[in-house]
Amino acid sequence: MIKVIYMGVEELYKSLKGLAEGEVSEKEALEKMKRATPVEISKAEQRLVQEENFGEKEFKSFCDVHLKAFENKVEEMKNELEEGHPIRTLVLEHDEILEALDELEELGDTLKERDLTDSEEKKLKHIAEHLVEAEKHHDREEEVLFPRLVKKGITGPVNIMEMDHEEMWPKKKKLKSFSKDLDENKDKIIELIDHLVLNLKDHIFKENNILYPSALEELADWDQMKKEGDEIGYCCFTPDTSQKDY
């Protein structure tokens, strides 16, 4: 098993290095990624960061190619997991957040054209509160999931996700605060909405397609992870928190 993963990592490492240097086409790199596991891709990308001194910008470009290789896999992953499984719960929470972001994007577009109605303003405040409430989702990732992935050597993707969490947290709090006085903060709210919609959707897509599949492949102590997650708590919009064992 170790040999297979190593050979996969080596092949991907050379392909992605060639992609970054302009010697390998995106199509060729994409084909290799489609034949690899999420863990192989994560470790190949991490090796590039460590050995070639590629920065976060290059790493994110690798993730973009990776995402193209794993599109439409989330529903399959979600449907294969039992209700209450830690990863299934995280994905379902992502579904709720994505739905809220779609509504937030519509409100932002409307705000660029005209003032919001009372009901639209109420919806904006509600969504802003939910985005702040989502920190329990991030806490479960950072305290339960991420440390286990790091122990497995999947550090690059984890570092990117943690940086995203740190960068977006104050912006979500600002949106909640600014939404209390829409007239005074209209331009700031529009800017925050544009930033959060774009970056949160990208962040969720990467967790769904990189972090979570890697976790399912590498980790096994789901019963203990569920207990630790229960102690941290859930979001007001969490679809299920059943107490099943795994």
Backbone torsions as a table, in degrees:
resi	resn	phi	psi	omega
1	MET	NA	-44.9	-179.6
2	ILE	-63.5	-40.3	-179.5
3	LYS	-63.9	-41.2	-180.0
4	VAL	-61.8	-46.0	179.6
5	ILE	-64.0	-40.5	-179.4
6	TYR	-62.1	-46.0	179.8
7	MET	-63.5	-37.4	177.9
8	GLY	-66.0	-41.3	179.3
9	VAL	-64.5	-42.8	-179.3
10	GLU	-61.9	-44.6	-179.9
11	GLU	-64.5	-44.2	179.8
12	LEU	-67.7	-38.3	178.4
13	TYR	-56.4	-47.9	-179.9
14	LYS	-65.5	-39.1	-178.5
15	SER	-67.3	-45.9	-179.4
16	LEU	-69.8	-34.7	175.7
17	LYS	-63.0	-42.5	177.5
18	GLY	-65.6	-35.6	177.1
19	LEU	-62.9	-45.5	-179.7
20	ALA	-65.0	-30.9	-177.9
21	GLU	-92.6	1.2	177.6
22	GLY	79.6	15.0	-178.0
23	GLU	-100.1	-13.1	179.2
24	VAL	-126.5	135.3	-179.4
25	SER	-75.1	157.1	176.6
26	GLU	-61.7	-36.6	178.8
27	LYS	-60.4	-44.2	-179.7
28	GLU	-66.3	-43.9	178.8
29	ALA	-63.8	-37.7	-179.6
30	LEU	-64.3	-40.8	178.9
31	GLU	-62.8	-39.3	178.7
32	LYS	-67.6	-39.1	179.3
33	MET	-64.2	-36.5	-178.9
34	LYS	-64.0	-23.5	-179.6
35	ARG	-93.8	-0.5	-176.3
36	ALA	-107.1	166.5	175.8
37	THR	-90.4	160.9	176.1
38	PRO	-57.2	-36.5	179.7
39	VAL	-66.1	-43.4	178.1
40	GLU	-59.3	-43.3	179.7
41	ILE	-65.8	-44.9	-179.5
42	SER	-60.4	-42.2	-178.2
43	LYS	-72.4	-33.6	176.6
44	ALA	-66.2	-43.4	179.0
45	GLU	-64.7	-41.0	178.9
46	GLN	-64.2	-38.8	178.6
47	ARG	-63.0	-36.9	177.3
48	LEU	-64.1	-41.2	179.4
49	VAL	-64.5	-41.1	-175.1
50	GLN	-78.4	-45.0	-171.2
51	GLU	-91.7	-27.1	-177.1
52	GLU	-107.4	1.2	179.7
53	ASN	58.3	30.3	175.5
54	PHE	-70.2	139.5	-178.1
55	GLY	-87.9	-172.6	-177.2
56	GLU	-65.2	-33.3	179.9
57	LYS	-63.1	-46.4	178.5
58	GLU	-65.7	-39.3	-179.6
59	PHE	-62.4	-41.3	179.3
60	LYS	-65.0	-31.9	177.6
61	SER	-67.7	-35.2	175.5
62	PHE	-64.4	-41.0	178.7
63	CYS	-60.9	-37.2	-179.1
64	ASP	-63.0	-41.2	176.7
65	VAL	-66.6	-41.3	178.2
66	HIS	-56.5	-44.7	-177.4
67	LEU	-62.2	-36.8	178.5
68	LYS	-63.0	-30.6	-178.7
69	ALA	-77.5	-20.0	-173.6
70	PHE	-121.7	21.7	176.8
71	GLU	-63.1	148.9	176.7
72	ASN	68.3	16.8	178.6
73	LYS	-94.7	-14.6	-173.3
74	VAL	-66.5	-45.1	-179.6
75	GLU	-61.8	-40.0	178.4
76	GLU	-63.0	-45.2	179.0
77	MET	-61.2	-46.8	-177.8
78	LYS	-62.1	-42.8	-176.6
79	ASN	-70.7	-20.7	-179.7
80	GLU	-83.3	-13.9	-177.2
81	LEU	-98.0	145.3	179.8
82	GLU	-74.4	156.0	177.6
83	GLU	-57.9	132.6	179.5
84	GLY	92.6	-11.0	176.8
85	HIS	-60.3	136.0	-176.3
86	PRO	-52.2	-42.2	-179.4
87	ILE	-70.7	-40.6	178.5
88	ARG	-61.3	-40.8	178.7
89	THR	-63.1	-42.7	178.4
90	LEU	-61.9	-41.9	179.9
91	VAL	-66.6	-41.7	178.7
92	LEU	-64.1	-36.5	175.2
93	GLU	-64.6	-39.2	175.3
94	HIS	-59.6	-40.2	178.2
95	ASP	-58.5	-43.2	179.7
96	GLU	-66.1	-41.8	179.6
97	ILE	-65.3	-41.6	179.3
98	LEU	-62.7	-39.0	177.2
99	GLU	-63.2	-41.8	178.2
100	ALA	-65.2	-37.2	179.3
101	LEU	-66.9	-35.6	175.9
102	ASP	-62.0	-43.3	178.8
103	GLU	-66.8	-38.9	179.1
104	LEU	-64.2	-40.0	178.8
105	GLU	-62.6	-42.0	178.1
106	GLU	-63.0	-40.5	178.6
107	LEU	-65.5	-38.8	178.4
108	GLY	-63.9	-42.3	177.9
109	ASP	-64.0	-40.5	178.4
110	THR	-63.6	-42.5	-177.5
111	LEU	-64.1	-27.0	177.3
112	LYS	-71.7	-21.5	-176.7
113	GLU	-100.7	-34.2	-175.6
114	ARG	-160.9	173.0	174.9
115	ASP	-72.0	150.8	178.6
116	LEU	-78.8	148.7	172.7
117	THR	-73.6	171.0	179.7
118	ASP	-59.9	-41.6	-179.2
119	SER	-68.7	-36.7	178.3
120	GLU	-68.8	-38.7	177.8
121	GLU	-65.2	-38.7	177.1
122	LYS	-64.0	-40.4	178.5
123	LYS	-64.3	-40.4	178.2
124	LEU	-59.5	-46.0	179.7
125	LYS	-63.4	-39.0	180.0
126	HIS	-63.7	-44.9	179.9
127	ILE	-65.7	-41.9	179.1
128	ALA	-60.2	-39.9	177.6
129	GLU	-64.9	-39.3	179.8
130	HIS	-66.4	-38.1	179.5
131	LEU	-64.9	-37.1	175.8
132	VAL	-69.9	-39.5	178.9
133	GLU	-62.1	-23.9	-178.2
134	ALA	-66.9	-5.1	-180.0
135	GLU	-63.0	-25.7	175.9
136	LYS	-66.9	-32.2	173.9
137	HIS	-62.0	-47.7	-179.8
138	HIS	-67.3	-35.4	178.3
139	ASP	-61.8	-42.1	178.6
140	ARG	-64.4	-37.3	176.8
141	GLU	-65.6	-49.9	-172.8
142	GLU	-71.6	-32.6	-175.7
143	GLU	-96.0	-24.2	-175.7
144	VAL	-111.5	-50.5	-172.6
145	LEU	-84.4	-52.0	-172.7
146	PHE	-59.5	-45.2	-179.5
147	PRO	-59.6	-35.3	179.2
148	ARG	-69.1	-37.9	178.1
149	LEU	-67.4	-38.7	178.2
150	VAL	-61.6	-40.7	178.3
151	LYS	-62.7	-24.8	177.8
152	LYS	-88.1	2.1	177.9
153	GLY	90.1	7.1	-179.1
154	ILE	-94.6	72.8	-173.3
155	THR	-94.4	-35.6	-177.4
156	GLY	-58.0	-57.8	178.5
157	PRO	-59.3	-38.3	179.2
158	VAL	-63.0	-43.1	179.7
159	ASN	-60.9	-41.0	179.2
160	ILE	-63.3	-44.8	-178.5
161	MET	-65.8	-39.7	178.8
162	GLU	-65.7	-38.7	176.7
163	MET	-63.1	-40.0	177.0
164	ASP	-61.4	-44.8	179.6
165	HIS	-57.7	-47.7	-177.3
166	GLU	-64.2	-37.9	-177.7
167	GLU	-74.0	-35.9	-174.6
168	MET	-86.5	-23.9	-177.0
169	TRP	-55.6	-52.5	179.6
170	PRO	-64.4	-29.8	179.0
171	LYS	-69.6	-37.7	176.7
172	LYS	-65.6	-39.6	178.0
173	LYS	-66.5	-37.7	177.8
174	LYS	-64.8	-40.9	178.9
175	LEU	-60.6	-42.6	178.7
176	LYS	-63.2	-43.2	-179.2
177	SER	-68.3	-46.9	-178.0
178	PHE	-65.9	-30.2	-177.5
179	SER	-67.9	-11.2	178.0
180	LYS	-76.3	-18.5	178.4
181	ASP	-138.2	80.5	-172.7
182	LEU	-64.0	-41.2	-177.8
183	ASP	-62.7	-40.6	-177.2
184	GLU	-74.4	-30.4	-170.3
185	ASN	-117.8	22.2	-173.9
186	LYS	-53.4	-51.6	-177.1
187	ASP	-64.9	-39.5	179.1
188	LYS	-65.9	-38.2	179.6
189	ILE	-65.9	-43.5	178.3
190	ILE	-60.1	-43.7	179.4
191	GLU	-63.1	-43.3	179.6
192	LEU	-65.5	-42.1	179.6
193	ILE	-61.2	-46.9	179.8
194	ASP	-59.0	-43.0	-178.5
195	HIS	-68.0	-48.7	-175.8
196	LEU	-66.7	-41.4	179.8
197	VAL	-60.7	-48.6	-178.3
198	LEU	-64.1	-50.4	-171.8
199	ASN	-78.7	-34.3	176.9
200	LEU	-69.1	-39.1	177.2
201	LYS	-63.4	-41.8	178.0
202	ASP	-64.3	-42.7	179.6
203	HIS	-61.9	-46.9	179.9
204	ILE	-62.9	-41.5	-179.7
205	PHE	-61.5	-38.7	-179.5
206	LYS	-72.0	-38.0	177.0
207	GLU	-66.5	-43.6	-179.6
208	ASN	-62.3	-35.6	-171.8
209	ASN	-103.6	-13.6	179.8
210	ILE	-117.9	-59.7	-174.4
211	LEU	-66.2	-52.1	-172.6
212	TYR	-68.0	-45.0	175.6
213	PRO	-61.0	-37.2	177.8
214	SER	-63.7	-41.3	179.4
215	ALA	-63.6	-43.2	-180.0
216	LEU	-64.4	-31.3	180.0
217	GLU	-79.4	-34.6	-170.8
218	GLU	-99.9	-27.4	-172.8
219	LEU	-104.0	158.1	-177.4
220	ALA	-138.3	-19.2	-173.1
221	ASP	-85.9	57.8	-174.6
222	TRP	-68.8	-31.7	178.5
223	ASP	-63.0	-44.7	178.2
224	GLN	-67.6	-38.7	178.5
225	MET	-64.5	-36.9	177.6
226	LYS	-63.7	-42.6	179.5
227	LYS	-63.7	-42.3	179.0
228	GLU	-65.8	-37.9	177.4
229	GLY	-65.8	-39.1	177.8
230	ASP	-60.4	-38.2	-179.0
231	GLU	-67.3	-34.7	179.0
232	ILE	-72.0	-42.5	179.1
233	GLY	107.0	174.6	-172.8
234	TYR	-125.8	168.8	-179.4
235	CYS	-80.6	160.8	178.8
236	CYS	-64.2	-18.7	-177.8
237	PHE	-107.8	9.9	-179.8
238	THR	-62.3	123.2	-176.0
239	PRO	-66.0	-41.5	-179.6
240	ASP	-147.4	143.4	177.3
241	THR	-137.9	39.4	-176.0
242	SER	-64.0	153.8	-172.8
243	GLN	-95.5	47.9	-179.9
244	LYS	-81.9	156.5	174.3
245	ASP	-98.6	158.2	-177.3
246	TYR	-131.6	NA	NA
